[in-house]
Amino acid sequence: MKRIEDILLFGKIISTAFLIGGYIFFGLLAGKKLSSMGYPEWLEIALPLLMAAIGLWQGWLYLRNILQKK
């Protein structure tokens, strides 16, 4: 039974990594789209960093919640 719980916990941690990666990818796409529309080019750098920070924060909240339940 412990092995199944470990596998489920590993899956939740991997999904958190995908969550963070998704935020970063969205920041890249949004930055490129906005700069192509005439917004400042520094958005191509700033938005992925901002979205990475938001993704890390969301990931931390999710992992903290999981680990407190365990």
DRENVOBA-613191 format. One record per residue: x, y, z negated of N, C-alpha, C in turn; residue in one letter. Coordinates in steps of 0.001 Angstrom, whole numbers, plus 500000, padded with zeros to 6 digits. Atoms other than C-alpha are relative to their C-alpha. Example, Ala and Ser with C-alpha at 12.3 -4.5 7.8 and 13.67 -1.06 7.14 Angstrom:
BEGIN
+--------+--------+--------+--------+--------+--------+--------+--------+--------+----+
:     nx :     ny :     nz :    cax :    cay :    caz :     cx :     cy :     cz : aa :
+--------+--------+--------+--------+--------+--------+--------+--------+--------+----+
: 500890 : 498810 : 500000 : 512300 : 495500 : 492200 : 500900 : 501200 : 500000 :  A :
: 499180 : 498810 : 500060 : 513670 : 498940 : 492860 : 499230 : 501090 : 499270 :  S :
+--------+--------+--------+--------+--------+--------+--------+--------+--------+----+
% end
This chain:
BEGIN
+--------+--------+--------+--------+--------+--------+--------+--------+--------+----+
:     nx :     ny :     nz :    cax :    cay :    caz :     cx :     cy :     cz : aa :
+--------+--------+--------+--------+--------+--------+--------+--------+--------+----+
: 500817 : 498810 : 500000 : 500000 : 500000 : 500000 : 500864 : 501260 : 500000 :  M :
: 499094 : 498846 : 500056 : 502895 : 502350 : 499274 : 500543 : 500322 : 501388 :  K :
: 499459 : 499796 : 498656 : 504213 : 501855 : 502804 : 499022 : 500780 : 500874 :  R :
: 501008 : 499293 : 499208 : 500958 : 503051 : 504363 : 499927 : 501465 : 499574 :  I :
: 500021 : 498617 : 500485 : 500937 : 506149 : 502160 : 501215 : 500777 : 500495 :  E :
: 498794 : 499344 : 499494 : 504509 : 506919 : 503204 : 499870 : 500325 : 501485 :  D :
: 500192 : 499760 : 498569 : 503608 : 506584 : 506880 : 499034 : 501159 : 500215 :  I :
: 500950 : 498897 : 499880 : 500624 : 508899 : 506434 : 500644 : 501334 : 499622 :  L :
: 499302 : 498776 : 500405 : 502772 : 511451 : 504617 : 500976 : 500446 : 501085 :  L :
: 499081 : 499675 : 498909 : 505374 : 511278 : 507386 : 499237 : 500609 : 501178 :  F :
: 500818 : 499460 : 498914 : 502643 : 511879 : 509968 : 499542 : 501421 : 499719 :  G :
: 500421 : 498643 : 500352 : 501434 : 514940 : 508096 : 501165 : 500981 : 500100 :  K :
: 498830 : 499131 : 499895 : 504955 : 516343 : 507945 : 500337 : 500269 : 501465 :  I :
: 499753 : 499816 : 498569 : 505446 : 515774 : 511675 : 498952 : 500936 : 500605 :  I :
: 501037 : 499112 : 499465 : 502115 : 517463 : 512397 : 500250 : 501445 : 499579 :  S :
: 499645 : 498643 : 500423 : 503311 : 520460 : 510392 : 501075 : 500577 : 500914 :  T :
: 498968 : 499535 : 499068 : 506367 : 520678 : 512644 : 499377 : 500388 : 501340 :  A :
: 500698 : 499646 : 498761 : 504077 : 520647 : 515685 : 499207 : 501296 : 499840 :  F :
: 500727 : 498760 : 500277 : 502000 : 523399 : 514084 : 500931 : 501202 : 500127 :  L :
: 499027 : 498900 : 499942 : 505069 : 525608 : 513662 : 500468 : 500213 : 501440 :  I :
: 499593 : 499894 : 498599 : 506223 : 524839 : 517195 : 498924 : 500623 : 500870 :  G :
: 501105 : 499409 : 499247 : 502799 : 525754 : 518525 : 499909 : 501499 : 499801 :  G :
: 499999 : 498562 : 500261 : 502917 : 529132 : 516846 : 501129 : 500687 : 500769 :  Y :
: 498864 : 499411 : 499288 : 506362 : 529807 : 518323 : 499730 : 500027 : 501503 :  I :
: 500312 : 500064 : 498574 : 505242 : 528686 : 521783 : 498971 : 501057 : 500381 :  F :
: 500991 : 498956 : 499741 : 502209 : 530960 : 521580 : 500649 : 501382 : 499990 :  F :
: 499295 : 498722 : 500040 : 504493 : 533849 : 520610 : 500809 : 500239 : 501263 :  G :
: 499248 : 499868 : 498749 : 506684 : 533169 : 523636 : 499083 : 500356 : 501165 :  L :
: 500928 : 499737 : 498901 : 503741 : 533057 : 526014 : 499386 : 501391 : 499906 :  L :
: 500626 : 498690 : 500177 : 502077 : 536131 : 524555 : 501000 : 501119 : 500256 :  A :
: 498977 : 498981 : 499772 : 505334 : 538104 : 524583 : 500301 : 500192 : 501472 :  G :
: 499733 : 499901 : 498564 : 506025 : 537296 : 528217 : 498818 : 500620 : 500741 :  K :
: 501193 : 499456 : 499341 : 502453 : 538067 : 529247 : 499863 : 501499 : 499738 :  K :
: 500134 : 498584 : 500330 : 502376 : 541383 : 527413 : 501086 : 500844 : 500659 :  L :
: 498934 : 499219 : 499362 : 505753 : 542496 : 528752 : 499794 : 500076 : 501511 :  S :
: 500285 : 499932 : 498561 : 504657 : 541622 : 532289 : 498850 : 500964 : 500294 :  S :
: 501104 : 499056 : 499828 : 501586 : 543814 : 531745 : 500434 : 501442 : 499739 :  M :
: 499509 : 498648 : 500185 : 503770 : 546815 : 530945 : 500313 : 500377 : 498564 :  G :
: 499647 : 499723 : 501391 : 504216 : 546569 : 527192 : 501520 : 499933 : 499840 :  Y :
: 498538 : 500006 : 500172 : 507736 : 547011 : 525764 : 500586 : 498586 : 500045 :  P :
: 499370 : 501313 : 499838 : 510157 : 544194 : 526514 : 500469 : 499392 : 498686 :  E :
: 499572 : 500559 : 501277 : 511183 : 543832 : 522878 : 498940 : 499076 : 499408 :  W :
: 501039 : 500919 : 500471 : 507875 : 542030 : 522374 : 500338 : 498548 : 500329 :  L :
: 499592 : 501366 : 499653 : 509423 : 539006 : 524099 : 500853 : 499376 : 498904 :  E :
: 499186 : 500497 : 501108 : 511741 : 538705 : 521101 : 499220 : 500063 : 498691 :  I :
: 500672 : 499775 : 501280 : 509541 : 540064 : 518336 : 498826 : 499045 : 499769 :  A :
: 501174 : 500853 : 500204 : 506399 : 538010 : 518927 : 500349 : 498559 : 499631 :  L :
: 499654 : 501350 : 500466 : 508067 : 534576 : 518750 : 500517 : 499978 : 498563 :  P :
: 499513 : 499946 : 501382 : 509825 : 535635 : 515549 : 498851 : 500197 : 499015 :  L :
: 501159 : 499772 : 500856 : 506604 : 536941 : 514062 : 499147 : 498742 : 499893 :  L :
: 500820 : 501209 : 500010 : 504696 : 533833 : 515069 : 500713 : 498853 : 499282 :  M :
: 499256 : 501018 : 500749 : 507480 : 531624 : 513679 : 499826 : 500219 : 498501 :  A :
: 500196 : 499706 : 501422 : 507154 : 533394 : 510340 : 498596 : 499606 : 499553 :  A :
: 501374 : 500378 : 500341 : 503383 : 532928 : 510374 : 499857 : 498482 : 499984 :  I :
: 500059 : 501460 : 499951 : 503781 : 529281 : 511386 : 500678 : 499352 : 498809 :  G :
: 499316 : 500540 : 501178 : 506290 : 528624 : 508617 : 499170 : 500206 : 498739 :  L :
: 500849 : 499731 : 501160 : 503969 : 530242 : 506111 : 498823 : 499025 : 499963 :  W :
: 501117 : 500940 : 499937 : 501020 : 528135 : 507282 : 500467 : 498570 : 499711 :  Q :
: 499456 : 501331 : 500255 : 503183 : 525017 : 507293 : 500330 : 499789 : 498533 :  G :
: 499675 : 500107 : 501419 : 504382 : 525725 : 503770 : 498733 : 499823 : 499169 :  W :
: 501255 : 500141 : 500739 : 500823 : 526170 : 502522 : 499431 : 498591 : 500156 :  L :
: 500522 : 501337 : 499727 : 499804 : 522893 : 504156 : 500814 : 498930 : 499264 :  Y :
: 499157 : 501001 : 500668 : 502783 : 520914 : 502849 : 499902 : 500092 : 498484 :  L :
: 500124 : 499841 : 501451 : 502488 : 522371 : 499372 : 498705 : 499364 : 499508 :  R :
: 501283 : 500594 : 500353 : 498850 : 521327 : 499290 : 500082 : 498471 : 500024 :  N :
: 499858 : 501455 : 499891 : 499736 : 517797 : 500422 : 500817 : 499450 : 498836 :  I :
: 499116 : 500510 : 501043 : 502545 : 517388 : 497911 : 499401 : 500158 : 498608 :  L :
: 500655 : 499848 : 501298 : 500445 : 518692 : 495017 : 498959 : 498909 : 499782 :  Q :
: 500999 : 501066 : 500120 : 497773 : 516082 : 495749 : 500652 : 498655 : 499724 :  K :
: 499317 : 501286 : 500151 : 500346 : 513296 : 495752 : 500482 : 499788 : 498629 :  K :
+--------+--------+--------+--------+--------+--------+--------+--------+--------+----+
% end
